[in-house]
Amino acid sequence: MTKANAKPTTPETTPSTDKPATPEVKIDLTKPAIKDAIAKGLAIIKEGKTKADAARAMYDTIKGEPKEVIVAAFVQGATLTEKGALTYWYNCKRKAAKKAA
């Protein structure tokens, strides 16, 4: 007994999930303020404080920089992953905006 609207057993083709290569953007972390923020973050981590403490201290120093620069600095200075650094950037930005209001 077969169903009248049964699907054929031919294999389905799936679209490719490969994304086109996006060019790597070079982020300049050599500005003195950024270097200071990274050093400050590493010092805070070395003291045994949390990555969140390091990111908040770093953000106060470099909050005028573009998002990509801040995230890259968080990766180096607060020892965060790329995704974690983006989350911390968002939280720091939101907290600073709330403080300013």
Rosetta blueprint (number, residue, H / E / L):
1 M L
2 T L
3 K L
4 A L
5 N L
6 A L
7 K L
8 P L
9 T L
10 T L
11 P L
12 E L
13 T L
14 T L
15 P L
16 S L
17 T L
18 D L
19 K L
20 P L
21 A L
22 T L
23 P L
24 E L
25 V L
26 K L
27 I L
28 D L
29 L L
30 T L
31 K L
32 P H
33 A H
34 I H
35 K H
36 D H
37 A H
38 I H
39 A H
40 K H
41 G H
42 L H
43 A H
44 I H
45 I H
46 K H
47 E L
48 G L
49 K L
50 T L
51 K H
52 A H
53 D H
54 A H
55 A H
56 R H
57 A H
58 M H
59 Y H
60 D H
61 T H
62 I H
63 K L
64 G L
65 E L
66 P L
67 K H
68 E H
69 V H
70 I H
71 V H
72 A H
73 A H
74 F H
75 V H
76 Q H
77 G H
78 A L
79 T L
80 L L
81 T L
82 E H
83 K H
84 G H
85 A H
86 L H
87 T H
88 Y H
89 W H
90 Y H
91 N H
92 C H
93 K H
94 R H
95 K H
96 A H
97 A H
98 K H
99 K H
100 A H
101 A L
